[in-house]
Amino acid sequence: MTRFAPADLTELHDQVAGTLAAAEPVEIVAGGSKRGLGRPVQAAHQLDLTRLSGIRNYEPAELVLTAGAGTPLAEIERVLEEAGQMLAFEPPDWYRLLGAGGQDGAGPTLGGVLACNLSGPRRVKAGAARDHFLGFRAVSGRGEIFKAGGKVIKNVTGYDLPKLMAGSYGTLAALEEVTLKVLPRPETVATLLFTNLEPAAAGHLMTAALGSPHEVSGAAYLPARVARPLALPSGDGTVALRVEGPAPSVEFRRDALIREQEAGGSAEILVGSEAVALWRAIGEAAPFAGLDDRAVWRISVAPARGAELGQEISRALDAAWFLDWGGGLLWAAVAEAGDAGAELVRNAIRGPDGRHTGHATLIKGSPALRGAVPVFEPQPPPLAALPWFQTLSGTNPMLLPEPSKLGTNWVPPTAVTLGSAAISLTPRLVPATQAAICAATPAAPKSSLTVNTDCPWLAACANMGSSIPVKKLLEPPQNSKLILITPQTL
């Protein structure tokens, strides 16, 4: 694998353009702390962004910071702490959980955190990483330099592409510079610990606390099996609630929560560094960091279902589990045997009647497991086919950064034919609901559009809706596989 290490935007552009010319995918890395996240990467080159580092502009009074995408997160947090500010979305460090252990790089970077849209326990109050991502500068898979967003909080210019980049895992663009919003660090932090709670009672307590006017900024449930490694009080389970702000306000809200949650029993109080350390451990899934023989799932569901789902998975898979985000985020560590419970977990999310929603991500697992099961929640066939439609229609902004991390095998664009002549299919971008596509047989009528038989898109299209008439076109070649597209896309 060839390693590229651009020092500026021009070099980044040139190196992406070179891989584009060779039609070879690349893996984007920086700190290397999340290389074990996602499917095993299949790439010919590695694009190392660690030299794109350093804070380029920081205006504490404006609550805005701009830095190179490869800037270590520790450097950002140190500078913000000196100014009494913070990244309010509380980005977690999964370095130990994923087993990077210092072998790859210097730990998480700002660009990596934003590209993966990682948020910690404060997400329930402050929002996700994507909500703080204001703008960026990047190079697309076509070798094009582009930028989006801005360097002010109230920016309404153009499409909100930072939201698109957050959670794309480096498959849409190579970030060179990012701008994000920062917030003042709270003066005082206090954490209430309610012990000896069964999961159902814990769920009700967290829901009531988050629905109260006391601005709870963290709500987690730690069953006894998980609480012990964190040195929390013994008992059946512990609910942790966090309040932050000026000291008098924290004291009032803390006492009010204790009075209002009398059913939760007596409460212990953590303050200062102890409280900070607890929430850092929760965000980093620290209880699961040393479980080398277990796979770790991160499951997002409706908060009211978190405790019930945790118990169901625990009974079926002997899983260790805990809840964050008031029950909306379920962490589960299961044995790696077979599919590590992938089918069971996803069936449990949907429920017996298939009406419930949510998604499960395999955060930690061996390369063999991550290559065998869907790491990210499988998409319905229409959504699974959409990226290939966008690629053919010229709307997909990125082709080269390795999409196999998300579970998509990278294939260069396939030629489209109309009759016996090759054409360029560049329809107008339309809503997915109008881009209805389906597979047809070689005996389809003349009113159809043909695609070469080697097109990998057809497999995804085969599961989509019913045939839709289109205007009359040329006779398709013999034995060609066919798809039909609505008139709006022609």
DAWO-V394921 format. One record per residue. RES is the residue in one letter. SS is DSSP state (~ for helix, > for strand, _ for the rest). PHI is phi in radians with two decimals (999 if undefined). Layout:
# DAWO-V394921
RES,SS,PHI  RES,SS,PHI
This chain:
# DAWO-V394921
M,_,999  T,>,-1.40  R,>,-1.91  F,>,-1.92  A,_,-2.37  P,_,-1.16  A,_,-1.76  D,_,-2.71  L,~,-1.11  T,~,-1.10  E,~,-1.13  L,~,-1.05  H,~,-1.05  D,~,-1.11  Q,~,-1.28  V,~,-1.16  A,~,-1.08  G,~,-1.14  T,~,-1.21  L,~,-1.12  A,~,-1.09  A,_,-1.52  A,_,0.95  E,_,-2.14  P,_,-1.28  V,>,-2.22  E,>,-1.82  I,>,-1.67  V,>,-2.37  A,_,-2.57  G,_,-1.25  G,_,1.35  S,_,-1.30  K,_,-2.12  R,_,-1.20  G,_,-1.50  L,_,-1.73  G,_,1.68  R,_,-1.20  P,_,-0.99  V,_,-1.41  Q,_,-1.98  A,_,-2.49  A,_,-1.54  H,>,-2.40  Q,>,-2.11  L,>,-1.85  D,>,-1.63  L,_,-1.74  T,_,-1.12  R,_,-1.38  L,_,-1.53  S,_,-2.21  G,_,1.95  I,>,-1.37  R,>,-1.73  N,>,-2.80  Y,>,-2.48  E,>,-2.05  P,~,-0.95  A,~,-1.18  E,~,-1.65  L,_,1.05  V,>,-2.33  L,>,-2.31  T,>,-2.11  A,>,-2.61  G,>,-1.12  A,_,-1.10  G,_,-1.55  T,_,-1.20  P,>,-1.02  L,~,-1.06  A,~,-1.08  E,~,-1.17  I,~,-1.07  E,~,-1.14  R,~,-1.15  V,~,-1.16  L,~,-1.14  E,~,-1.10  E,~,-1.09  A,_,-1.65  G,_,1.25  Q,>,-2.22  M,>,-2.79  L,_,-1.50  A,_,-1.16  F,_,-1.38  E,_,0.99  P,_,-1.06  P,_,-1.44  D,_,-1.89  W,_,-1.67  Y,_,-0.97  R,_,-1.32  L,_,-1.06  L,_,-1.46  G,_,1.34  A,_,-1.14  G,_,1.02  G,_,1.57  Q,_,-1.44  D,_,-1.84  G,_,-2.87  A,_,-1.68  G,_,1.73  P,_,-1.10  T,>,-2.03  L,~,-1.09  G,~,-1.11  G,~,-1.15  V,~,-1.08  L,~,-1.24  A,~,-1.11  C,~,-1.66  N,_,0.94  L,_,-1.54  S,_,-2.36  G,_,-1.72  P,_,-1.03  R,_,-1.29  R,~,-0.99  V,~,-1.11  K,~,-1.97  A,~,-1.69  G,_,1.67  A,_,-1.51  A,~,-0.99  R,~,-1.07  D,~,-1.35  H,_,-1.95  F,>,-1.50  L,>,-1.62  G,>,-2.96  F,>,-2.81  R,>,-2.26  A,>,-2.70  V,>,-2.13  S,>,-1.44  G,_,-1.21  R,_,-1.54  G,_,1.32  E,_,-1.85  I,>,-1.39  F,>,-2.58  K,>,-2.43  A,>,-2.65  G,>,1.28  G,_,-2.75  K,_,-2.05  V,_,-2.33  I,_,-1.21  K,_,-1.63  N,_,-2.16  V,_,-2.19  T,_,-1.55  G,_,1.21  Y,_,-1.24  D,_,-1.48  L,~,-1.16  P,~,-0.95  K,~,-1.12  L,~,-1.25  M,~,-1.21  A,_,-1.18  G,_,1.62  S,_,-1.55  Y,_,0.97  G,_,1.32  T,_,-1.63  L,_,-1.84  A,>,-2.92  A,>,-1.70  L,>,-1.23  E,>,-1.90  E,>,-2.55  V,>,-2.32  T,>,-2.19  L,>,-2.53  K,>,-1.53  V,_,-2.09  L,>,-2.37  P,>,-1.08  R,_,-1.31  P,_,-1.13  E,_,-1.19  T,>,-2.37  V,>,-2.25  A,>,-2.36  T,>,-2.15  L,>,-1.69  L,>,-2.01  F,>,-1.76  T,_,-1.86  N,_,1.02  L,_,-1.99  E,_,-1.28  P,~,-0.95  A,~,-1.12  A,~,-1.14  A,~,-1.11  G,~,-1.08  H,~,-1.13  L,~,-1.11  M,~,-1.13  T,~,-1.09  A,~,-1.14  A,~,-1.16  L,~,-1.23  G,_,-1.52  S,_,-1.43  P,_,-1.48  H,_,-1.64  E,_,0.90  V,>,-1.21  S,>,-1.86  G,>,-2.89  A,>,-2.54  A,>,-2.40  Y,>,-2.15  L,>,-2.13  P,>,-1.04  A,~,-0.96  R,~,-1.09  V,~,-1.67  A,~,-1.19  R,~,-1.02  P,~,-1.07  L,~,-1.63  A,_,1.04  L,_,-1.53  P,_,-0.97  S,_,-1.24  G,_,2.62  D,_,-1.18  G,>,-3.11  T,>,-2.21  V,>,-1.73  A,>,-1.95  L,>,-2.13  R,>,-2.05  V,>,-2.21  E,>,-2.39  G,>,2.42  P,_,-1.06  A,~,-0.94  P,~,-1.07  S,~,-1.17  V,~,-1.06  E,~,-1.08  F,~,-1.12  R,~,-1.18  R,~,-1.03  D,~,-1.14  A,~,-1.13  L,~,-1.11  I,~,-1.10  R,~,-1.15  E,~,-1.29  Q,_,-1.91  E,~,-1.05  A,~,-1.11  G,~,-1.39  G,_,1.46  S,_,-1.20  A,>,-2.08  E,>,-1.66  I,>,-2.13  L,>,-1.90  V,>,-2.34  G,~,1.08  S,~,-1.13  E,~,-1.11  A,~,-1.13  V,~,-1.08  A,~,-1.13  L,~,-1.09  W,~,-1.26  R,~,-1.13  A,~,-1.13  I,~,-1.12  G,~,-1.11  E,_,-1.53  A,_,0.90  A,~,-0.98  P,~,-1.06  F,~,-1.78  A,_,-1.14  G,_,-1.71  L,_,-1.59  D,_,-1.19  D,_,-1.64  R,>,-2.18  A,>,-1.56  V,>,-2.11  W,>,-1.84  R,>,-2.06  I,>,-2.08  S,>,-1.91  V,>,-2.47  A,_,-1.09  P,~,-0.92  A,~,-1.16  R,~,-1.74  G,~,-1.01  A,~,-1.14  E,~,-1.06  L,~,-1.17  G,~,-1.05  Q,~,-1.14  E,~,-1.10  I,~,-1.19  S,~,-1.11  R,~,-1.13  A,~,-1.40  L,~,-2.14  D,_,0.90  A,_,-1.59  A,>,-1.54  W,>,-2.64  F,>,-2.72  L,>,-2.02  D,>,-2.28  W,~,0.95  G,~,1.16  G,~,1.86  G,_,-1.38  L,>,-2.18  L,>,-1.95  W,>,-1.75  A,>,-2.45  A,>,-1.89  V,>,-2.23  A,>,-1.12  E,_,-1.37  A,_,-1.01  G,_,1.08  D,_,-1.67  A,_,0.98  G,_,1.34  A,~,-1.00  E,~,-1.16  L,~,-1.12  V,~,-1.07  R,~,-1.28  N,~,-1.19  A,~,-1.13  I,~,-1.08  R,~,-1.24  G,_,1.45  P,_,-1.09  D,_,-1.68  G,_,1.26  R,_,-1.65  H,_,-1.38  T,_,-2.14  G,>,2.66  H,>,-2.68  A,>,-2.13  T,>,-2.11  L,>,-1.39  I,>,-1.40  K,>,-2.27  G,_,-3.07  S,_,-1.16  P,~,-0.96  A,~,-1.13  L,~,-1.16  R,~,-1.17  G,~,-1.50  A,~,-1.74  V,_,-2.04  P,_,-1.14  V,_,-1.21  F,_,-1.73  E,_,-1.00  P,_,-1.05  Q,_,-1.58  P,_,-1.01  P,~,-0.86  P,~,-1.08  L,~,-1.28  A,~,-1.10  A,~,-1.44  L,~,-1.03  P,~,-1.01  W,~,-1.20  F,~,-1.08  Q,~,-1.17  T,~,-1.09  L,~,-1.16  S,~,-1.55  G,_,1.45  T,_,-1.83  N,_,-1.32  P,_,-1.32  M,_,-2.48  L,_,-2.04  L,_,-1.56  P,>,-0.94  E,_,-1.06  P,~,-1.33  S,~,-1.11  K,~,-1.05  L,~,-1.59  G,_,1.76  T,_,-1.99  N,_,-1.28  W,_,-1.32  V,_,-2.36  P,_,-1.01  P,_,-0.94  T,_,-1.67  A,_,-1.13  V,>,-1.87  T,>,-2.09  L,>,-2.12  G,_,1.18  S,_,-1.86  A,>,-1.90  A,>,-1.25  I,>,-2.31  S,_,-1.78  L,_,-1.56  T,_,-2.28  P,_,-1.25  R,_,-1.15  L,_,-1.22  V,_,-2.23  P,_,-1.01  A,_,-1.02  T,_,-1.16  Q,_,-1.59  A,_,-1.59  A,_,-1.31  I,>,-2.28  C,>,-2.64  A,>,-1.55  A,>,-2.35  T,_,-1.57  P,_,-1.05  A,_,-1.58  A,_,-1.09  P,_,-1.17  K,_,-1.13  S,_,-1.39  S,_,-2.65  L,>,-1.88  T,>,-1.89  V,>,-2.29  N,_,-0.93  T,_,-1.17  D,_,-1.56  C,_,-1.25  P,_,-1.20  W,~,-1.20  L,~,-1.09  A,~,-1.06  A,~,-1.26  C,~,-1.18  A,_,-1.09  N,_,-1.66  M,_,-1.61  G,_,-0.95  S,_,-1.49  S,_,-1.10  I,_,-2.22  P,_,-1.08  V,_,-2.28  K,_,-1.15  K,_,-1.12  L,_,-2.11  L,_,-1.23  E,_,-1.08  P,_,-1.25  P,_,-1.08  Q,_,-1.13  N,_,1.14  S,_,-1.40  K,>,-1.42  L,>,-2.15  I,>,-2.30  L,>,-2.01  I,>,-2.24  T,_,-1.12  P,~,-1.03  Q,~,-1.08  T,~,-1.67  L,_,-1.54
